[in-house]
Amino acid sequence: MGWLVKIYKDLKKDFPLFIYLYRRMKKEGLNKQDIATLLKNQQDLKSMEHRVDLYSDFIKEQQLQKQYLEQEIDRLQFKIKTIKPNIN
């Protein structure tokens, strides 16, 4: 009983959340392993989201680089076309 009182004091305003989680666990029939798996999956998901953000930024940079290089190719091709007639 003392342990429950300590938990209640520690939780204070978060006690309703604790009760909600407890009831939800009971309703879903979750055990310790299920909870550990859910928490691990959540951490994995956060890690994956971070990697997706990094890859998205990299892809955007590559697209900008591609666009710049395409413009440079167009510029050089135009320059070649303007120089060729002067050579003949």
C-alpha positions in Angstrom: 0.0 0.0 0.0 2.9 2.4 0.8 4.2 1.7 -2.7 0.9 2.8 -4.3 0.9 6.0 -2.1 4.4 6.8 -3.3 3.4 6.3 -6.9 0.3 8.5 -6.4 2.5 11.2 -4.9 5.1 10.9 -7.7 2.4 11.1 -10.4 0.4 14.0 -9.0 -1.4 15.6 -11.9 -0.4 12.7 -14.2 -2.4 10.2 -12.2 -5.4 10.3 -14.6 -3.1 9.4 -17.4 -1.7 6.6 -15.3 -5.2 5.2 -14.7 -6.0 5.6 -18.4 -2.9 3.6 -19.4 -3.6 1.0 -16.8 -7.2 0.5 -18.0 -6.1 0.5 -21.6 -3.5 -2.2 -20.9 -6.1 -4.3 -19.2 -8.5 -3.9 -22.0 -6.0 -4.8 -24.7 -4.6 -7.7 -22.6 -1.0 -6.4 -22.7 1.7 -8.0 -20.7 5.2 -6.7 -19.8 6.7 -8.1 -23.0 4.0 -6.5 -25.1 4.7 -3.1 -23.5 8.4 -3.4 -23.9 7.9 -4.3 -27.6 5.6 -1.3 -28.0 8.1 1.0 -26.5 11.0 -0.4 -28.5 8.9 0.0 -31.7 8.1 3.6 -30.8 11.8 4.3 -30.4 12.6 2.6 -33.7 9.8 4.6 -35.4 11.3 7.8 -34.1 14.7 6.8 -35.4 13.2 5.9 -38.8 11.4 9.3 -39.0 14.7 11.0 -38.3 16.4 9.0 -41.0 13.6 9.9 -43.4 14.0 13.6 -42.7 17.8 13.3 -43.3 17.2 11.4 -46.6 14.6 13.9 -47.7 17.0 16.8 -47.1 19.7 14.9 -49.0 17.3 14.3 -51.9 16.3 18.0 -52.0 20.0 19.0 -52.1 20.6 16.5 -54.9 17.7 17.8 -56.9 19.0 21.4 -56.5 22.4 20.2 -57.6 20.9 18.4 -60.6 18.9 21.6 -61.5 22.1 23.7 -61.3 24.0 21.2 -63.5 21.2 21.1 -66.1 21.3 24.9 -66.3 25.0 24.8 -66.6 24.8 22.2 -69.5 22.2 24.4 -71.2 24.4 27.4 -70.8 27.4 25.6 -72.2 25.4 24.2 -75.1 24.2 27.7 -76.0 27.7 28.9 -75.8 28.9 26.1 -78.2 26.1 26.9 -80.6 27.0 30.6 -80.7 30.7 29.9 -81.2 30.2 27.3 -84.0 28.8 29.7 -86.6 31.8 32.0 -86.0 34.3 29.2 -86.7 33.1 28.6 -90.3 
